[in-house]
Amino acid sequence: MILEVAILNIVKGQTREFEQAFVEAGQIISTMEGYLCHQLLPCLENDHRYILLVEWKTLEHHTIGFRGSTGYQTWKSLLHHFYEPFPTVEHYIAMGPKAS
């Protein structure tokens, strides 16, 4: 499992519109091959910041499958104009138990 992590800074005054657009965007991403689940969490300290966590089966399901899809084009048109600045997206992998 791969965890995609993005810190989303939203243009001030547009968080309500962003959240409404994300409802539709969330429906798009949830239909993608390799998608497992996602969470969009608002920040307590900064009311214009969110963290997006998406679990994928493999890195390629996100970077090639989703980003190469027509669904991603719709995702971009729904969400990308809300970001200021554009987010950095990173991917993480769970570590197994340490050997003794």
Rosetta constraint file for C-alpha pairs under 8 A:
AtomPair CA 1 CA 55 HARMONIC 6.59 0.50
AtomPair CA 1 CA 56 HARMONIC 5.82 0.50
AtomPair CA 1 CA 57 HARMONIC 4.79 0.50
AtomPair CA 1 CA 58 HARMONIC 6.09 0.50
AtomPair CA 1 CA 93 HARMONIC 6.46 0.50
AtomPair CA 1 CA 94 HARMONIC 7.20 0.50
AtomPair CA 2 CA 55 HARMONIC 5.67 0.50
AtomPair CA 2 CA 56 HARMONIC 5.16 0.50
AtomPair CA 2 CA 57 HARMONIC 6.13 0.50
AtomPair CA 2 CA 58 HARMONIC 5.76 0.50
AtomPair CA 2 CA 59 HARMONIC 6.09 0.50
AtomPair CA 2 CA 91 HARMONIC 6.41 0.50
AtomPair CA 2 CA 92 HARMONIC 5.70 0.50
AtomPair CA 2 CA 93 HARMONIC 5.04 0.50
AtomPair CA 2 CA 94 HARMONIC 7.48 0.50
AtomPair CA 3 CA 53 HARMONIC 6.62 0.50
AtomPair CA 3 CA 54 HARMONIC 5.70 0.50
AtomPair CA 3 CA 55 HARMONIC 4.65 0.50
AtomPair CA 3 CA 56 HARMONIC 6.42 0.50
AtomPair CA 3 CA 91 HARMONIC 5.44 0.50
AtomPair CA 3 CA 92 HARMONIC 4.97 0.50
AtomPair CA 3 CA 93 HARMONIC 6.23 0.50
AtomPair CA 4 CA 52 HARMONIC 7.74 0.50
AtomPair CA 4 CA 53 HARMONIC 5.60 0.50
AtomPair CA 4 CA 54 HARMONIC 4.99 0.50
AtomPair CA 4 CA 55 HARMONIC 6.23 0.50
AtomPair CA 4 CA 56 HARMONIC 7.52 0.50
AtomPair CA 4 CA 89 HARMONIC 6.82 0.50
AtomPair CA 4 CA 90 HARMONIC 5.79 0.50
AtomPair CA 4 CA 91 HARMONIC 4.51 0.50
AtomPair CA 4 CA 92 HARMONIC 6.48 0.50
AtomPair CA 5 CA 51 HARMONIC 7.08 0.50
AtomPair CA 5 CA 52 HARMONIC 5.77 0.50
AtomPair CA 5 CA 53 HARMONIC 4.92 0.50
AtomPair CA 5 CA 54 HARMONIC 6.77 0.50
AtomPair CA 5 CA 89 HARMONIC 5.75 0.50
AtomPair CA 5 CA 90 HARMONIC 5.32 0.50
AtomPair CA 5 CA 91 HARMONIC 6.13 0.50
AtomPair CA 5 CA 92 HARMONIC 7.68 0.50
AtomPair CA 6 CA 51 HARMONIC 5.72 0.50
AtomPair CA 6 CA 52 HARMONIC 5.14 0.50
AtomPair CA 6 CA 53 HARMONIC 6.78 0.50
AtomPair CA 6 CA 87 HARMONIC 6.27 0.50
AtomPair CA 6 CA 88 HARMONIC 6.08 0.50
AtomPair CA 6 CA 89 HARMONIC 4.69 0.50
AtomPair CA 6 CA 90 HARMONIC 6.57 0.50
AtomPair CA 7 CA 49 HARMONIC 7.10 0.50
AtomPair CA 7 CA 50 HARMONIC 5.91 0.50
AtomPair CA 7 CA 51 HARMONIC 4.57 0.50
AtomPair CA 7 CA 52 HARMONIC 6.39 0.50
AtomPair CA 7 CA 87 HARMONIC 6.01 0.50
AtomPair CA 7 CA 88 HARMONIC 7.04 0.50
AtomPair CA 7 CA 89 HARMONIC 7.56 0.50
AtomPair CA 8 CA 49 HARMONIC 5.59 0.50
AtomPair CA 8 CA 50 HARMONIC 5.05 0.50
AtomPair CA 8 CA 51 HARMONIC 5.90 0.50
AtomPair CA 8 CA 52 HARMONIC 7.16 0.50
AtomPair CA 8 CA 83 HARMONIC 6.49 0.50
AtomPair CA 8 CA 86 HARMONIC 7.66 0.50
AtomPair CA 8 CA 87 HARMONIC 5.67 0.50
AtomPair CA 9 CA 48 HARMONIC 5.89 0.50
AtomPair CA 9 CA 49 HARMONIC 4.54 0.50
AtomPair CA 9 CA 50 HARMONIC 6.57 0.50
AtomPair CA 9 CA 83 HARMONIC 5.62 0.50
AtomPair CA 9 CA 84 HARMONIC 5.59 0.50
AtomPair CA 9 CA 85 HARMONIC 6.57 0.50
AtomPair CA 9 CA 86 HARMONIC 7.73 0.50
AtomPair CA 9 CA 87 HARMONIC 7.23 0.50
AtomPair CA 10 CA 14 HARMONIC 6.78 0.50
AtomPair CA 10 CA 15 HARMONIC 6.35 0.50
AtomPair CA 10 CA 18 HARMONIC 7.62 0.50
AtomPair CA 10 CA 48 HARMONIC 5.16 0.50
AtomPair CA 10 CA 49 HARMONIC 6.05 0.50
AtomPair CA 10 CA 50 HARMONIC 7.94 0.50
AtomPair CA 10 CA 82 HARMONIC 5.31 0.50
AtomPair CA 10 CA 83 HARMONIC 4.78 0.50
AtomPair CA 10 CA 84 HARMONIC 5.68 0.50
AtomPair CA 11 CA 15 HARMONIC 7.30 0.50
AtomPair CA 11 CA 48 HARMONIC 6.95 0.50
AtomPair CA 11 CA 82 HARMONIC 5.64 0.50
AtomPair CA 11 CA 83 HARMONIC 6.10 0.50
AtomPair CA 11 CA 84 HARMONIC 5.60 0.50
AtomPair CA 12 CA 48 HARMONIC 5.98 0.50
AtomPair CA 13 CA 48 HARMONIC 7.91 0.50
AtomPair CA 14 CA 18 HARMONIC 6.12 0.50
AtomPair CA 14 CA 82 HARMONIC 7.13 0.50
AtomPair CA 15 CA 19 HARMONIC 6.09 0.50
AtomPair CA 15 CA 48 HARMONIC 6.17 0.50
AtomPair CA 16 CA 20 HARMONIC 6.31 0.50
AtomPair CA 17 CA 21 HARMONIC 6.18 0.50
AtomPair CA 18 CA 22 HARMONIC 6.02 0.50
AtomPair CA 18 CA 79 HARMONIC 6.86 0.50
AtomPair CA 18 CA 82 HARMONIC 6.52 0.50
AtomPair CA 19 CA 23 HARMONIC 6.57 0.50
AtomPair CA 20 CA 24 HARMONIC 7.42 0.50
AtomPair CA 21 CA 25 HARMONIC 6.34 0.50
AtomPair CA 21 CA 78 HARMONIC 5.92 0.50
AtomPair CA 21 CA 79 HARMONIC 6.72 0.50
AtomPair CA 22 CA 26 HARMONIC 5.70 0.50
AtomPair CA 22 CA 78 HARMONIC 7.53 0.50
AtomPair CA 22 CA 79 HARMONIC 7.06 0.50
AtomPair CA 23 CA 27 HARMONIC 6.59 0.50
AtomPair CA 24 CA 28 HARMONIC 6.58 0.50
AtomPair CA 25 CA 29 HARMONIC 6.39 0.50
AtomPair CA 25 CA 74 HARMONIC 7.80 0.50
AtomPair CA 25 CA 75 HARMONIC 5.45 0.50
AtomPair CA 25 CA 78 HARMONIC 6.84 0.50
AtomPair CA 25 CA 79 HARMONIC 7.66 0.50
AtomPair CA 26 CA 30 HARMONIC 6.10 0.50
AtomPair CA 27 CA 31 HARMONIC 6.80 0.50
AtomPair CA 28 CA 32 HARMONIC 7.21 0.50
AtomPair CA 28 CA 71 HARMONIC 6.16 0.50
AtomPair CA 28 CA 72 HARMONIC 8.00 0.50
AtomPair CA 28 CA 75 HARMONIC 7.20 0.50
AtomPair CA 29 CA 35 HARMONIC 7.25 0.50
AtomPair CA 29 CA 66 HARMONIC 7.61 0.50
AtomPair CA 29 CA 71 HARMONIC 7.43 0.50
AtomPair CA 29 CA 72 HARMONIC 7.89 0.50
AtomPair CA 29 CA 75 HARMONIC 7.97 0.50
AtomPair CA 30 CA 35 HARMONIC 6.14 0.50
AtomPair CA 30 CA 36 HARMONIC 7.61 0.50
AtomPair CA 30 CA 37 HARMONIC 7.03 0.50
AtomPair CA 30 CA 38 HARMONIC 7.98 0.50
AtomPair CA 31 CA 35 HARMONIC 7.22 0.50
AtomPair CA 32 CA 65 HARMONIC 7.68 0.50
AtomPair CA 32 CA 66 HARMONIC 6.39 0.50
AtomPair CA 33 CA 61 HARMONIC 6.61 0.50
AtomPair CA 33 CA 65 HARMONIC 7.18 0.50
AtomPair CA 33 CA 66 HARMONIC 7.74 0.50
AtomPair CA 34 CA 56 HARMONIC 5.43 0.50
AtomPair CA 34 CA 57 HARMONIC 4.97 0.50
AtomPair CA 34 CA 58 HARMONIC 6.86 0.50
AtomPair CA 34 CA 61 HARMONIC 5.27 0.50
AtomPair CA 34 CA 62 HARMONIC 7.70 0.50
AtomPair CA 35 CA 54 HARMONIC 7.74 0.50
AtomPair CA 35 CA 55 HARMONIC 6.37 0.50
AtomPair CA 35 CA 56 HARMONIC 4.74 0.50
AtomPair CA 35 CA 57 HARMONIC 6.50 0.50
AtomPair CA 35 CA 61 HARMONIC 7.30 0.50
AtomPair CA 35 CA 62 HARMONIC 7.93 0.50
AtomPair CA 36 CA 54 HARMONIC 7.50 0.50
AtomPair CA 36 CA 55 HARMONIC 5.22 0.50
AtomPair CA 36 CA 56 HARMONIC 5.39 0.50
AtomPair CA 36 CA 57 HARMONIC 6.77 0.50
AtomPair CA 37 CA 54 HARMONIC 5.83 0.50
AtomPair CA 37 CA 55 HARMONIC 5.33 0.50
AtomPair CA 37 CA 56 HARMONIC 7.48 0.50
AtomPair CA 38 CA 52 HARMONIC 7.27 0.50
AtomPair CA 38 CA 53 HARMONIC 5.41 0.50
AtomPair CA 38 CA 54 HARMONIC 4.19 0.50
AtomPair CA 38 CA 55 HARMONIC 6.17 0.50
AtomPair CA 39 CA 52 HARMONIC 5.86 0.50
AtomPair CA 39 CA 53 HARMONIC 5.21 0.50
AtomPair CA 39 CA 54 HARMONIC 6.55 0.50
AtomPair CA 40 CA 50 HARMONIC 6.59 0.50
AtomPair CA 40 CA 51 HARMONIC 5.85 0.50
AtomPair CA 40 CA 52 HARMONIC 4.64 0.50
AtomPair CA 40 CA 53 HARMONIC 6.51 0.50
AtomPair CA 41 CA 50 HARMONIC 5.37 0.50
AtomPair CA 41 CA 51 HARMONIC 5.28 0.50
AtomPair CA 41 CA 52 HARMONIC 6.50 0.50
AtomPair CA 42 CA 47 HARMONIC 7.10 0.50
AtomPair CA 42 CA 48 HARMONIC 7.88 0.50
AtomPair CA 42 CA 49 HARMONIC 6.17 0.50
AtomPair CA 42 CA 50 HARMONIC 4.35 0.50
AtomPair CA 42 CA 51 HARMONIC 6.57 0.50
AtomPair CA 43 CA 47 HARMONIC 6.10 0.50
AtomPair CA 43 CA 48 HARMONIC 7.58 0.50
AtomPair CA 43 CA 49 HARMONIC 5.47 0.50
AtomPair CA 43 CA 50 HARMONIC 5.41 0.50
AtomPair CA 43 CA 51 HARMONIC 7.34 0.50
AtomPair CA 56 CA 61 HARMONIC 6.46 0.50
AtomPair CA 56 CA 62 HARMONIC 6.66 0.50
AtomPair CA 57 CA 61 HARMONIC 6.74 0.50
AtomPair CA 58 CA 62 HARMONIC 7.22 0.50
AtomPair CA 59 CA 63 HARMONIC 6.16 0.50
AtomPair CA 59 CA 91 HARMONIC 7.60 0.50
AtomPair CA 60 CA 64 HARMONIC 5.06 0.50
AtomPair CA 60 CA 65 HARMONIC 6.32 0.50
AtomPair CA 61 CA 65 HARMONIC 4.68 0.50
AtomPair CA 61 CA 66 HARMONIC 6.17 0.50
AtomPair CA 62 CA 66 HARMONIC 4.94 0.50
AtomPair CA 62 CA 67 HARMONIC 6.34 0.50
AtomPair CA 63 CA 67 HARMONIC 5.47 0.50
AtomPair CA 63 CA 68 HARMONIC 7.55 0.50
AtomPair CA 64 CA 68 HARMONIC 5.37 0.50
AtomPair CA 65 CA 69 HARMONIC 6.20 0.50
AtomPair CA 66 CA 71 HARMONIC 7.30 0.50
AtomPair CA 66 CA 72 HARMONIC 6.04 0.50
AtomPair CA 67 CA 72 HARMONIC 5.47 0.50
AtomPair CA 68 CA 72 HARMONIC 6.88 0.50
AtomPair CA 69 CA 73 HARMONIC 7.00 0.50
AtomPair CA 70 CA 74 HARMONIC 6.73 0.50
AtomPair CA 71 CA 75 HARMONIC 6.19 0.50
AtomPair CA 72 CA 76 HARMONIC 6.05 0.50
AtomPair CA 73 CA 77 HARMONIC 6.35 0.50
AtomPair CA 74 CA 78 HARMONIC 6.14 0.50
AtomPair CA 75 CA 79 HARMONIC 6.10 0.50
AtomPair CA 75 CA 80 HARMONIC 7.81 0.50
AtomPair CA 76 CA 80 HARMONIC 5.10 0.50
AtomPair CA 77 CA 81 HARMONIC 7.38 0.50
AtomPair CA 79 CA 83 HARMONIC 7.47 0.50
AtomPair CA 80 CA 86 HARMONIC 7.65 0.50
AtomPair CA 83 CA 87 HARMONIC 7.02 0.50
